[in-house]
Every structure is written in C-alpha cells, then in structure tokens.
Amino acid sequence: MDFSRKKIAIITGTSSPKDIGTAICRKLASEGINIFFTHWNSKKEWIDSFYQEIIAMGVQCEGMEVNLSELNAAFKILDVVSDKLGMPSILVNNAAHSTSGGYLEFNAQQLDDHYTVNMRSNFLLCVEFARRFEKSNLKFGRIINMTSGQDLGPMPGELAYVATKGAISAFTRSLSQELAILGITVNAVNPGPTDSTWMNDEIRKHLLPKFPMGRIGLPEDVAKLVAFLASEEAEWITGQIINSEGGFIRT
C-alpha cells in the first residue's frame, strides 16, 4: 500500500480509550489518513493496543509521549512526525490542561500551568506547522483547535481554564486570515460537555436535562465534525468557532 500518498494528521491529547483525541484518531484513520498522536501519562498496554487498532485500519500510525508544558514541545512533535511519517497537512490541537479554581484559588502557578499547555504549546504548534507547510509542496492544510464555549457564557470556578481556552478563539480568528493565502484553513470546535474522561454519574445526572436531544455529547460527535473540517469539502470554512453542543442549554 502506498502510504506516501495519504494525508498525515497530528492529534494531540490522545491518552486513554475515552479521550476525544482517541475518537478523532479513529475517525480520521477510517477516512484513510495517516495518524500521529501525542499522549501523556498513558498505560503502555493501551498505547500498544491503540497503535495496532489504527494500523489495522490500513494507515500508518506513530506517536510520542510528550509533556506539552515543555518549552520546545511543539518543535519536538513536528520534528518527530516529519521524520517518521512526513510533512503533516492536518493539525488537531486537542490536548488541554484543566483544574478547577475560582478567585480564591487563583494564583500565578495555576495560571502558568494552564497557559503552557492551553496556549503556548497550542499556538507554537499552529505557527510552526504553518512555517513548515509554507516550505513544503503541500497545497492542502487544516488547523483545528478545541475550545470550550467561553464565548457563550460564564464558567465560574474555572478562571485559569477559561482565560487560557478563551484565548484560543481570538488566536484562531486572526491566524486564519494570515494563513488563508497558504491554503490552510484555521477553525476551532466547541463540543460542549462531552462524556469523555472527566464525567461521573453525578455530573451526568446534572447535565442530562440540559440536552434537549436526550443524551450527553460523546467523543464520536466531536470526531465527526473535526473530520469534516479536515476534509477537502470544508475548504471554504475558515476563521470559525463552531459550537457543536447538541442544543446544550446554558442555564
């Protein structure tokens, strides 16, 4: 099989079976896209089985354990994917750092811990991806960032998370205009509350009445939208923050 003709996607934040990143990897692989994923503090047994699962779908799969709070994490990721698979044309910034804390807990360390992952590594991956893309022969580029609906309403008790994730929307809109000339679209997805790794039964019981469709969002719902934005059919969509929340009621 000629893997060299397949598109290559980077997906950050793929560390457990129920992660949104994991669902995105599966969906893109099902569409014939070679996969490079990053993970952190994952069980080796699961990582090994996930590799085999993706490879069994007829694509190449590589990955690396990386702490995205490291200063040069973005550059390391792009160096490794280029060495192992080639120049990527799709970047999905899914990884995030999240700990709760309102004004009483807010401090410099908490803010820095969120900033290094949610902003610095995300933004550096975006711009270095674009710089390398410009030097390549690729004509098709996609950057898809993940946000959490900070534009839509308050999230009390999540100040550091809200501040750093909210910045992604502003960055996405401005970067999209700079990169349009290169053939790279830049969009962000807000999936709303998604039943991935952070929900327990108490949270599910609280959230379920807020979903008029009668169920809570799943990682697979996010993956479908990301796959569309990564496709050639989405070439005219850029600079958008897409709220795909199943009608989630914010009251």
CORMOCOR-V16014 format. One record per residue. N is the residue number from 1. RES is the residue in one letter. D_FIRST is the distance of its C-alpha to the first C-alpha in whole Angstrom. Layout:
BEGIN
n: <N,N>
res: <RES,RES>
d_first: <D_FIRST,D_FIRST>
END
This chain:
BEGIN
n: <1,2,3,4,5,6,7,8,9,10,11,12,13,14,15,16,17,18,19,20,21,22,23,24,25,26,27,28,29,30,31,32,33,34,35,36,37,38,39,40,41,42,43,44,45,46,47,48,49,50,51,52,53,54,55,56,57,58,59,60,61,62,63,64,65,66,67,68,69,70,71,72,73,74,75,76,77,78,79,80,81,82,83,84,85,86,87,88,89,90,91,92,93,94,95,96,97,98,99,100,101,102,103,104,105,106,107,108,109,110,111,112,113,114,115,116,117,118,119,120,121,122,123,124,125,126,127,128,129,130,131,132,133,134,135,136,137,138,139,140,141,142,143,144,145,146,147,148,149,150,151,152,153,154,155,156,157,158,159,160,161,162,163,164,165,166,167,168,169,170,171,172,173,174,175,176,177,178,179,180,181,182,183,184,185,186,187,188,189,190,191,192,193,194,195,196,197,198,199,200,201,202,203,204,205,206,207,208,209,210,211,212,213,214,215,216,217,218,219,220,221,222,223,224,225,226,227,228,229,230,231,232,233,234,235,236,237,238,239,240,241,242,243,244,245,246,247,248,249,250,251>
res: <M,D,F,S,R,K,K,I,A,I,I,T,G,T,S,S,P,K,D,I,G,T,A,I,C,R,K,L,A,S,E,G,I,N,I,F,F,T,H,W,N,S,K,K,E,W,I,D,S,F,Y,Q,E,I,I,A,M,G,V,Q,C,E,G,M,E,V,N,L,S,E,L,N,A,A,F,K,I,L,D,V,V,S,D,K,L,G,M,P,S,I,L,V,N,N,A,A,H,S,T,S,G,G,Y,L,E,F,N,A,Q,Q,L,D,D,H,Y,T,V,N,M,R,S,N,F,L,L,C,V,E,F,A,R,R,F,E,K,S,N,L,K,F,G,R,I,I,N,M,T,S,G,Q,D,L,G,P,M,P,G,E,L,A,Y,V,A,T,K,G,A,I,S,A,F,T,R,S,L,S,Q,E,L,A,I,L,G,I,T,V,N,A,V,N,P,G,P,T,D,S,T,W,M,N,D,E,I,R,K,H,L,L,P,K,F,P,M,G,R,I,G,L,P,E,D,V,A,K,L,V,A,F,L,A,S,E,E,A,E,W,I,T,G,Q,I,I,N,S,E,G,G,F,I,R,T>
d_first: <0,4,6,9,9,10,14,15,18,21,23,26,28,26,28,29,28,30,29,28,26,24,24,23,20,19,20,18,15,15,15,11,13,12,15,18,21,25,27,31,33,30,30,28,27,26,24,22,22,21,18,17,17,15,12,13,12,8,9,10,14,17,20,24,27,30,33,33,37,36,37,34,32,30,29,28,25,24,24,22,20,20,19,17,14,16,19,19,20,21,24,25,28,29,31,35,38,41,44,47,50,53,55,57,54,53,53,51,49,47,47,45,43,42,41,39,36,37,38,37,34,33,34,33,30,30,32,30,27,28,30,26,25,28,27,23,22,21,23,22,23,24,27,28,31,32,36,39,41,44,45,46,48,50,48,51,51,47,49,46,43,45,45,42,40,42,42,38,39,41,38,36,38,39,36,34,37,36,32,32,33,29,28,27,29,31,32,33,33,36,35,38,39,36,36,34,35,39,40,43,45,48,45,44,47,48,46,45,48,47,44,45,42,43,40,39,36,33,30,28,30,29,25,26,28,26,22,25,26,22,21,22,25,27,27,31,32,33,35,36,37,35,37,36,38,39,42,43,47,48,52>
END
